[in-house]
Amino acid sequence: MKNANNTNEAKFGFTQSAEQLNGRLAMIGFIALIIREVVTGHGSLGFLTGL
């Protein structure tokens, strides 16, 4: 029988904490892209074509 309060189990796959971390990192990346666009004046595609 599994104990529902066992915190020693490995958490793999689509768990609540993994989805929250993924969402937070996506928001940070999106904000970073917006900041870079404001600072440089180029969007993401324009920045890549200038390399």
N, CA, C and O of each residue as an XYZ file, in Angstrom:
204
protein
N       0.843     -1.177      0.000
C       0.000      0.000      0.000
C       0.894      1.248      0.000
O       1.860      1.330      0.758
N       0.563      2.197     -0.845
C       1.336      3.433     -0.917
C       0.821      4.443      0.088
O      -0.380      4.551      0.336
N       1.747      5.171      0.652
C       1.407      6.227      1.585
C       1.296      7.534      0.801
O       2.249      7.934      0.133
N       0.158      8.195      0.873
C      -0.069      9.417      0.107
C       0.803     10.567      0.593
O       1.031     11.521     -0.151
N       1.290     10.496      1.821
C       2.096     11.582      2.379
C       3.580     11.325      2.269
O       4.367     12.054      2.872
N       3.997     10.307      1.517
C       5.415      9.980      1.379
C       6.074     10.977      0.430
O       5.763     11.002     -0.760
N       6.978     11.795      0.952
C       7.638     12.807      0.131
C       8.966     12.320     -0.409
O       9.652     13.068     -1.105
N       9.350     11.083     -0.110
C      10.625     10.543     -0.576
C      10.531      9.931     -1.961
O      11.552      9.538     -2.524
N       9.335      9.839     -2.525
C       9.171      9.258     -3.839
C       9.690     10.224     -4.899
O       9.524     11.438     -4.783
N      10.318      9.669     -5.929
C      10.800     10.490     -7.031
C       9.613     11.027     -7.814
O       8.625     10.324     -8.026
N       9.716     12.262     -8.235
C       8.637     12.885     -9.003
C       9.107     13.060    -10.440
O       9.896     13.954    -10.745
N       8.617     12.206    -11.303
C       8.955     12.271    -12.713
C       7.682     12.464    -13.524
O       6.592     12.110    -13.077
N       7.827     13.024    -14.713
C       6.676     13.160    -15.602
C       5.912     14.443    -15.371
O       6.463     15.444    -14.913
N       4.641     14.395    -15.693
C       3.793     15.576    -15.631
C       3.205     15.738    -14.240
O       2.016     15.507    -14.023
N       4.045     16.135    -13.310
C       3.567     16.386    -11.956
C       3.236     17.863    -11.813
O       3.615     18.678    -12.654
N       2.538     18.195    -10.756
C       2.144     19.585    -10.527
C       3.364     20.494    -10.390
O       3.384     21.591    -10.949
N       4.377     20.046     -9.653
C       5.550     20.900     -9.456
C       6.343     21.070    -10.751
O       6.896     22.142    -10.997
N       6.404     20.027    -11.580
C       7.116     20.138    -12.854
C       6.400     21.109    -13.784
O       7.048     21.891    -14.480
N       5.090     21.066    -13.802
C       4.322     21.967    -14.659
C       4.428     23.411    -14.176
O       4.477     24.332    -14.991
N       4.463     23.614    -12.868
C       4.615     24.969    -12.351
C       5.987     25.534    -12.705
O       6.099     26.696    -13.095
N       7.026     24.719    -12.571
C       8.369     25.164    -12.919
C       8.462     25.476    -14.404
O       9.043     26.491    -14.790
N       7.897     24.620    -15.233
C       7.913     24.840    -16.671
C       7.195     26.143    -17.033
O       7.682     26.907    -17.867
N       6.065     26.393    -16.423
C       5.325     27.626    -16.691
C       6.083     28.865    -16.249
O       6.080     29.882    -16.943
N       6.726     28.782    -15.108
C       7.490     29.937    -14.612
C       8.691     30.229    -15.497
O       8.988     31.389    -15.785
N       9.383     29.178    -15.930
C      10.525     29.388    -16.826
C      10.081     29.933    -18.178
O      10.786     30.744    -18.779
N       8.927     29.501    -18.658
C       8.397     30.026    -19.922
C       8.068     31.507    -19.793
O       8.330     32.280    -20.714
N       7.498     31.910    -18.666
C       7.178     33.324    -18.456
C       8.443     34.166    -18.381
O       8.485     35.273    -18.917
N       9.472     33.650    -17.720
C      10.743     34.383    -17.630
C      11.352     34.540    -19.015
O      11.846     35.615    -19.355
N      11.324     33.482    -19.818
C      11.865     33.553    -21.175
C      11.094     34.522    -22.044
O      11.692     35.263    -22.823
N       9.779     34.530    -21.924
C       8.959     35.441    -22.726
C       9.245     36.896    -22.361
O       9.367     37.744    -23.245
N       9.351     37.188    -21.080
C       9.667     38.546    -20.633
C      11.064     38.950    -21.093
O      11.285     40.101    -21.469
N      12.022     37.996    -21.063
C      13.381     38.291    -21.529
C      13.375     38.644    -23.011
O      14.102     39.545    -23.430
N      12.564     37.948    -23.812
C      12.471     38.273    -25.240
C      11.884     39.664    -25.456
O      12.340     40.404    -26.328
N      10.887     40.016    -24.675
C      10.284     41.351    -24.802
C      11.287     42.425    -24.409
O      11.392     43.450    -25.084
N      12.023     42.205    -23.331
C      13.025     43.185    -22.893
C      14.109     43.344    -23.952
O      14.530     44.462    -24.247
N      14.563     42.228    -24.528
C      15.595     42.313    -25.561
C      15.087     43.069    -26.783
O      15.837     43.821    -27.405
N      13.814     42.872    -27.130
C      13.255     43.576    -28.272
C      13.173     45.077    -28.002
O      13.437     45.883    -28.894
N      12.814     45.451    -26.791
C      12.730     46.870    -26.441
C      14.116     47.506    -26.445
O      14.283     48.624    -26.931
N      15.110     46.803    -25.908
C      16.459     47.356    -25.800
C      17.134     47.460    -27.164
O      17.741     48.484    -27.478
N      17.032     46.399    -27.984
C      17.751     46.383    -29.262
C      16.949     46.987    -30.398
O      17.530     47.443    -31.383
N      15.630     47.001    -30.288
C      14.799     47.513    -31.373
C      14.533     46.481    -32.451
O      13.904     46.798    -33.460
N      14.996     45.256    -32.264
C      14.770     44.181    -33.221
C      13.983     43.066    -32.551
O      14.181     42.773    -31.372
N      13.087     42.446    -33.314
C      12.382     41.273    -32.814
C      13.287     40.065    -32.846
O      14.460     40.161    -33.207
N      12.742     38.937    -32.470
C      13.551     37.712    -32.422
C      14.028     37.301    -33.794
O      15.188     36.919    -33.945
N      13.171     37.365    -34.806
C      13.576     36.983    -36.157
C      14.561     37.984    -36.743
O      15.511     37.593    -37.421
N      14.349     39.249    -36.492
C      15.265     40.270    -36.971
C      16.624     40.154    -36.316
O      17.647     40.431    -36.941
N      16.636     39.754    -35.083
C      17.901     39.556    -34.372
C      18.669     38.386    -34.963
O      19.890     38.457    -35.107
N      17.976     37.316    -35.305
C      18.633     36.132    -35.862
C      19.159     36.367    -37.272
O      20.198     35.818    -37.640
N      18.452     37.185    -38.078
C      18.925     37.441    -39.430
C      20.147     38.350    -39.438
O      20.893     38.376    -40.416
N      20.356     39.093    -38.359
C      21.495     39.985    -38.271
C      22.779     39.307    -37.796
O      23.818     39.958    -37.691
N      22.718     38.020    -37.509
C      23.918     37.324    -37.021
C      24.845     37.079    -38.123
O      25.914     36.505    -37.915
